[in-house]
Amino acid sequence: MRAAFYNRNKLENGITAFMERLVERGMRTNKIVVASANKAAPIIWAVLTQNTSFRPNAA
């Protein structure tokens, strides 16, 4: 997640947009990395337990 934070300007996806909003709010780096990991964890868990591929617009 830390690598995604430092390379967030190179990618356009939901997590990097989320990180950028937190940067604009003045949140510190470590807090942003942990918040992003907490946001990604349930998504990763669902993909692994349901044995499916990731569908970003599924909801």
DOZA-325429 format. One record per atom (N, C-alpha, C, O, CB): atom name; z, y, x. Coordinates in Angstrom, 1 decimal, m for minus. Atoms other than C-alpha are relative to their C-alpha. Glycine has a CB too. Layout:
# residues N
+------+--------+--------+--------+
: atom :      z :      y :      x :
+------+--------+--------+--------+
:   CA :      Z :      Y :      X :
...
+------+--------+--------+--------+
***
This chain:
# residues 59
+------+--------+--------+--------+
: atom :      z :      y :      x :
+------+--------+--------+--------+
:    N :    0.0 :   m1.2 :    0.8 :
:   CA :    0.0 :    0.0 :    0.0 :
:    C :    0.0 :    1.3 :    0.9 :
:    O :   m0.6 :    2.3 :    0.5 :
:   CB :    1.2 :    0.0 :   m0.9 :
:    N :   m0.1 :   m1.1 :   m0.9 :
:   CA :    0.7 :    2.3 :    2.9 :
:    C :   m1.5 :    0.4 :    0.5 :
:    O :   m1.8 :    1.5 :    0.6 :
:   CB :    0.9 :   m0.2 :    1.2 :
:    N :    1.4 :   m0.2 :   m0.4 :
:   CA :   m2.9 :    1.8 :    4.1 :
:    C :   m0.8 :    0.7 :   m1.1 :
:    O :   m1.7 :    1.6 :   m0.8 :
:   CB :   m0.7 :   m1.3 :    0.5 :
:    N :    0.7 :   m0.6 :    1.2 :
:   CA :   m4.2 :    2.7 :    0.6 :
:    C :    0.4 :    1.5 :   m0.1 :
:    O :   m0.4 :    2.3 :   m0.4 :
:   CB :    0.3 :   m0.7 :   m1.3 :
:    N :   m0.5 :   m1.4 :    0.1 :
:   CA :   m2.1 :    5.9 :    0.7 :
:    C :   m0.7 :    0.8 :    1.1 :
:    O :   m1.2 :    1.9 :    0.8 :
:   CB :    1.5 :    0.1 :    0.2 :
:    N :    0.6 :   m0.8 :   m1.1 :
:   CA :   m3.5 :    7.0 :    4.1 :
:    C :   m1.5 :    0.1 :   m0.2 :
:    O :   m2.2 :    1.0 :    0.4 :
:   CB :    0.4 :   m0.5 :    1.3 :
:    N :    1.5 :    0.0 :    0.2 :
:   CA :   m7.1 :    6.2 :    3.0 :
:    C :   m0.4 :    0.4 :   m1.4 :
:    O :   m1.5 :    0.1 :   m1.9 :
:   CB :   m0.6 :   m1.4 :    0.3 :
:    N :    0.2 :   m0.3 :    1.4 :
:   CA :   m6.8 :    7.5 :   m0.6 :
:    C :   m1.2 :    0.9 :   m0.2 :
:    O :   m1.8 :    0.9 :   m1.3 :
:   CB :    1.2 :    0.6 :   m0.6 :
:    N :    1.1 :   m1.0 :    0.2 :
:   CA :   m9.4 :   10.2 :    0.0 :
:    C :   m1.4 :   m0.7 :    0.1 :
:    O :   m2.4 :   m0.1 :   m0.2 :
:   CB :    0.1 :    1.1 :    1.0 :
:    N :    1.3 :    0.8 :   m0.2 :
:   CA :  m12.1 :    7.5 :    0.9 :
:    C :   m0.4 :   m0.8 :   m1.2 :
:    O :   m1.5 :   m1.1 :   m1.4 :
:   CB :    0.2 :   m0.9 :    1.2 :
:    N :    0.3 :    0.8 :    1.2 :
:   CA :  m11.8 :    5.6 :   m2.4 :
:    C :    0.3 :    0.7 :   m1.3 :
:    O :    1.0 :    1.7 :   m1.3 :
:   CB :    0.9 :   m1.3 :    0.1 :
:    N :   m0.2 :   m0.6 :    1.3 :
:   CA :  m12.0 :    6.5 :   m6.0 :
:    C :    0.4 :   m1.1 :   m1.0 :
:    O :   m0.5 :   m1.9 :   m1.5 :
:   CB :   m1.3 :    0.7 :   m0.6 :
:    N :   m0.4 :    1.0 :    1.0 :
:   CA :   m9.9 :    4.2 :   m8.2 :
:    C :    1.3 :    0.5 :   m0.6 :
:    O :    1.8 :    1.6 :   m0.2 :
:   CB :    0.2 :   m1.4 :    0.7 :
:    N :   m1.2 :   m0.4 :    0.7 :
:   CA :   m6.8 :    4.3 :  m10.4 :
:    C :    1.2 :    0.2 :    0.8 :
:    O :    2.0 :    1.2 :    0.6 :
:   CB :    0.3 :   m1.0 :   m1.1 :
:    N :   m1.2 :   m0.2 :   m0.8 :
:   CA :   m4.2 :    3.8 :   m7.8 :
:    C :   m0.1 :    1.2 :    0.9 :
:    O :    0.9 :    1.9 :    1.1 :
:   CB :    0.2 :   m1.3 :    0.9 :
:    N :    0.1 :   m1.2 :   m0.9 :
:   CA :   m5.6 :    6.4 :   m5.4 :
:    C :    0.1 :    1.3 :   m0.8 :
:    O :    0.6 :    2.3 :   m0.3 :
:   CB :   m1.3 :    0.0 :    0.8 :
:    N :   m0.2 :   m1.2 :    0.9 :
:   CA :   m5.8 :    8.9 :   m8.3 :
:    C :    1.4 :    0.2 :   m0.3 :
:    O :    1.9 :    1.3 :   m0.3 :
:   CB :   m0.9 :   m0.1 :   m1.3 :
:    N :   m1.4 :   m0.1 :    0.2 :
:   CA :   m2.2 :    8.1 :   m9.1 :
:    C :    0.7 :    0.5 :    1.2 :
:    O :    1.6 :    1.4 :    1.0 :
:   CB :    0.5 :   m1.4 :   m0.4 :
:    N :   m0.6 :   m0.5 :   m1.2 :
:   CA :   m1.2 :    8.7 :   m5.5 :
:    C :   m0.3 :    1.4 :    0.2 :
:    O :    0.6 :    2.2 :    0.6 :
:   CB :   m0.5 :   m0.8 :    1.2 :
:    N :    0.4 :   m1.4 :   m0.2 :
:   CA :   m3.1 :   12.0 :   m5.4 :
:    C :    0.8 :    0.9 :   m0.9 :
:    O :    1.2 :    2.0 :   m0.5 :
:   CB :   m1.5 :    0.1 :   m0.2 :
:    N :   m0.8 :   m0.8 :    0.9 :
:   CA :   m1.3 :   13.2 :   m8.5 :
:    C :    1.5 :    0.2 :    0.5 :
:    O :    2.1 :    1.2 :    0.3 :
:   CB :    0.0 :   m0.6 :   m1.4 :
:    N :   m1.4 :   m0.1 :   m0.5 :
:   CA :    2.1 :   12.4 :   m6.9 :
:    C :    0.0 :    0.9 :    1.2 :
:    O :    1.0 :    1.6 :    1.4 :
:   CB :    0.5 :   m1.4 :    0.4 :
:    N :    0.0 :   m0.9 :   m1.2 :
:   CA :    1.1 :   14.2 :   m3.7 :
:    C :    0.0 :    1.4 :   m0.5 :
:    O :    0.7 :    2.3 :    0.1 :
:   CB :   m1.3 :   m0.3 :    0.9 :
:    N :    0.1 :   m1.4 :    0.5 :
:   CA :    0.2 :   17.3 :   m5.7 :
:    C :    1.3 :    0.4 :   m0.6 :
:    O :    1.6 :    1.6 :   m0.6 :
:   CB :   m1.1 :    0.0 :   m1.1 :
:    N :   m1.3 :   m0.3 :    0.6 :
:   CA :    3.6 :   17.1 :   m7.4 :
:    C :    1.1 :    0.2 :    1.1 :
:    O :    2.2 :    0.6 :    0.9 :
:   CB :    0.5 :   m1.1 :   m0.9 :
:    N :   m0.9 :   m0.3 :   m1.1 :
:   CA :    5.2 :   17.3 :   m3.9 :
:    C :    0.9 :   m1.2 :    0.4 :
:    O :    1.9 :   m1.1 :    1.1 :
:   CB :    0.8 :    1.1 :   m0.3 :
:    N :   m0.8 :    1.2 :   m0.3 :
:   CA :    6.5 :   13.7 :   m3.7 :
:    C :   m0.2 :   m0.4 :    1.4 :
:    O :   m1.2 :   m0.3 :    2.0 :
:   CB :   m0.3 :   m1.1 :   m1.0 :
:    N :    0.1 :    0.4 :   m1.4 :
:   CA :    7.3 :   12.3 :   m0.3 :
:    C :   m0.8 :   m1.3 :    0.1 :
:    O :   m0.9 :   m2.1 :   m0.8 :
:   CB :    1.4 :   m0.2 :    0.6 :
:    N :    0.9 :    1.1 :   m0.3 :
:   CA :    5.1 :    9.6 :    1.3 :
:    C :    0.6 :   m1.3 :   m0.3 :
:    O :    0.0 :   m2.1 :   m1.0 :
:   CB :   m0.4 :    0.0 :    1.5 :
:    N :   m0.7 :    1.3 :    0.2 :
:   CA :    7.6 :    6.7 :    1.2 :
:    C :    0.2 :   m0.2 :   m1.5 :
:    O :    0.0 :   m1.4 :   m2.0 :
:   CB :    1.3 :   m0.1 :    0.7 :
:    N :   m0.3 :    0.1 :    1.5 :
:   CA :    8.4 :    7.4 :   m2.5 :
:    C :   m1.4 :   m0.3 :   m0.7 :
:    O :   m1.4 :   m1.1 :   m1.7 :
:   CB :    0.6 :    1.3 :   m0.5 :
:    N :    1.4 :    0.3 :    0.6 :
:   CA :    4.6 :    7.4 :   m3.3 :
:    C :   m0.4 :   m1.4 :    0.2 :
:    O :   m0.9 :   m2.0 :   m0.7 :
:   CB :   m1.0 :    1.0 :    0.6 :
:    N :    0.4 :    1.4 :   m0.4 :
:   CA :    4.0 :    4.1 :   m1.5 :
:    C :    0.8 :   m0.9 :   m0.9 :
:    O :    0.2 :   m1.9 :   m1.4 :
:   CB :    0.3 :   m0.2 :    1.5 :
:    N :   m0.8 :    0.9 :    0.8 :
:   CA :    6.9 :    2.5 :   m3.4 :
:    C :   m0.4 :    0.0 :   m1.5 :
:    O :   m0.5 :   m1.0 :   m2.1 :
:   CB :    1.5 :    0.3 :    0.2 :
:    N :    0.5 :   m0.2 :    1.4 :
:   CA :    5.8 :    3.9 :   m6.8 :
:    C :   m1.3 :   m0.7 :   m0.2 :
:    O :   m1.5 :   m1.3 :   m1.2 :
:   CB :   m0.1 :    1.5 :   m0.3 :
:    N :    1.3 :    0.6 :    0.2 :
:   CA :    2.3 :    2.7 :   m6.2 :
:    C :    0.1 :   m1.5 :    0.0 :
:    O :   m0.6 :   m2.2 :   m0.7 :
:   CB :   m1.0 :    0.4 :    1.1 :
:    N :   m0.2 :    1.4 :   m0.1 :
:   CA :    3.5 :   m0.8 :   m5.2 :
:    C :    0.6 :   m0.5 :   m1.3 :
:    O :    0.3 :   m1.6 :   m1.8 :
:   CB :    0.9 :   m0.4 :    1.2 :
:    N :   m0.6 :    0.4 :    1.3 :
:   CA :    5.7 :   m0.9 :   m8.4 :
:    C :   m1.0 :    0.1 :   m1.1 :
:    O :   m0.9 :   m0.7 :   m2.1 :
:   CB :    1.1 :    0.9 :   m0.3 :
:    N :    1.1 :   m0.1 :    1.0 :
:   CA :    2.6 :    0.1 :  m10.4 :
:    C :   m0.9 :   m1.2 :    0.1 :
:    O :   m1.4 :   m1.7 :   m0.9 :
:   CB :   m0.7 :    1.4 :    0.1 :
:    N :    1.0 :    1.0 :   m0.2 :
:   CA :    0.4 :   m2.5 :   m8.9 :
:    C :    0.6 :   m1.4 :   m0.2 :
:    O :   m0.1 :   m2.4 :   m0.5 :
:   CB :   m0.5 :    0.1 :    1.4 :
:    N :   m0.6 :    1.3 :    0.0 :
:   CA :    2.9 :   m5.4 :   m8.9 :
:    C :   m0.2 :   m0.8 :   m1.3 :
:    O :   m0.6 :   m1.9 :   m1.3 :
:   CB :    1.5 :    0.1 :    0.2 :
:    N :    0.2 :    0.8 :    1.2 :
:   CA :    2.7 :   m6.3 :  m12.6 :
:    C :   m1.5 :   m0.3 :   m0.2 :
:    O :   m1.8 :   m1.4 :   m0.8 :
:   CB :    0.4 :    0.9 :   m1.2 :
:    N :    1.4 :    0.3 :    0.1 :
:   CA :   m1.1 :   m6.1 :  m12.5 :
:    C :   m0.4 :   m1.2 :    0.9 :
:    O :   m1.1 :   m2.1 :    0.4 :
:   CB :   m0.9 :    1.2 :    0.5 :
:    N :    0.2 :    1.2 :   m0.9 :
:   CA :   m1.2 :   m8.5 :   m9.5 :
:    C :    0.6 :   m1.2 :   m0.6 :
:    O :    0.0 :   m2.3 :   m0.6 :
:   CB :    0.5 :    0.3 :    1.4 :
:    N :   m0.7 :    1.2 :    0.6 :
:   CA :    1.3 :  m10.8 :  m11.2 :
:    C :   m0.8 :   m0.5 :   m1.1 :
:    O :   m1.0 :   m1.8 :   m1.3 :
:   CB :    1.4 :    0.4 :   m0.5 :
:    N :    0.8 :    0.4 :    1.2 :
:   CA :   m0.8 :  m10.9 :  m14.4 :
:    C :   m1.3 :   m0.7 :    0.4 :
:    O :   m1.7 :   m1.7 :   m0.1 :
:   CB :   m0.3 :    1.1 :   m0.9 :
:    N :    1.2 :    0.6 :   m0.5 :
:   CA :   m4.0 :  m11.7 :  m12.5 :
:    C :    0.3 :   m1.4 :    0.6 :
:    O :   m0.5 :   m2.3 :    0.3 :
:   CB :   m0.7 :    0.9 :    1.0 :
:    N :   m0.3 :    1.3 :   m0.6 :
:   CA :   m2.4 :  m14.5 :  m10.5 :
:    C :    0.5 :   m1.0 :   m1.0 :
:    O :    0.1 :   m2.2 :   m0.9 :
:   CB :    1.1 :    0.2 :    1.1 :
:    N :   m0.6 :    1.0 :    1.0 :
:   CA :   m0.5 :  m16.1 :  m13.4 :
:    C :   m1.0 :   m0.4 :   m1.0 :
:    O :   m1.0 :   m1.6 :   m1.5 :
:   CB :    1.2 :    0.5 :   m0.6 :
:    N :    1.0 :    0.3 :    1.0 :
:   CA :   m3.4 :  m16.0 :  m15.8 :
:    C :   m1.3 :   m0.6 :    0.6 :
:    O :   m2.2 :   m1.0 :   m0.1 :
:   CB :   m0.4 :    1.2 :   m0.8 :
:    N :    1.1 :    0.6 :   m0.7 :
:   CA :   m5.9 :  m17.2 :  m13.2 :
:    C :   m1.3 :    0.6 :   m0.4 :
:    O :   m2.3 :   m0.1 :   m0.7 :
:   CB :    0.0 :   m1.5 :   m0.2 :
:    N :    1.2 :   m0.7 :    0.4 :
:   CA :   m8.4 :  m14.5 :  m14.1 :
:    C :   m0.4 :    1.0 :    1.1 :
:    O :    0.4 :    1.2 :    2.0 :
:   CB :    0.2 :    0.7 :   m1.4 :
:    N :    0.4 :   m1.0 :   m0.9 :
:   CA :  m10.3 :  m11.8 :  m12.3 :
:    C :    0.6 :    1.4 :   m0.6 :
:    O :    0.8 :    1.4 :   m1.8 :
:   CB :   m1.5 :    0.1 :    0.2 :
:    N :   m0.5 :   m1.3 :    0.5 :
:   CA :   m9.1 :   m8.1 :  m12.5 :
:    C :   m1.0 :    0.7 :   m0.8 :
:    O :   m2.2 :    0.8 :   m0.4 :
:   CB :    0.4 :    0.8 :    1.3 :
:    N :    0.8 :   m0.8 :    0.9 :
:   CA :  m10.5 :   m6.1 :  m15.4 :
:    C :    0.7 :    1.3 :   m0.2 :
:    O :    1.6 :    1.3 :   m1.0 :
:   CB :   m0.3 :   m0.8 :   m1.3 :
:    N :   m0.7 :   m1.2 :    0.1 :
:   CA :   m9.5 :   m2.5 :  m15.0 :
:    C :    0.0 :    0.6 :   m1.4 :
:    O :    1.0 :    1.4 :   m1.7 :
:   CB :   m0.6 :    1.0 :    0.9 :
:    N :    0.1 :   m0.6 :    1.4 :
:   CA :  m10.5 :   m1.5 :  m18.6 :
:    C :    0.3 :   m1.0 :   m1.1 :
:    O :   m0.2 :   m0.9 :   m2.2 :
:   CB :   m1.4 :    0.6 :   m0.2 :
:    N :   m0.3 :    1.1 :    0.9 :
:   CA :   m9.1 :   m4.6 :  m20.3 :
:    C :    0.9 :    0.5 :   m1.2 :
:    O :    0.8 :   m0.1 :   m2.3 :
:   CB :    0.6 :   m1.1 :    0.7 :
:    N :   m0.9 :   m0.4 :    1.0 :
:   CA :   m6.4 :   m2.8 :  m22.3 :
:    C :   m0.7 :    0.8 :   m1.0 :
:    O :   m0.1 :    1.3 :   m2.0 :
:   CB :    1.2 :    0.8 :    0.6 :
+------+--------+--------+--------+
***
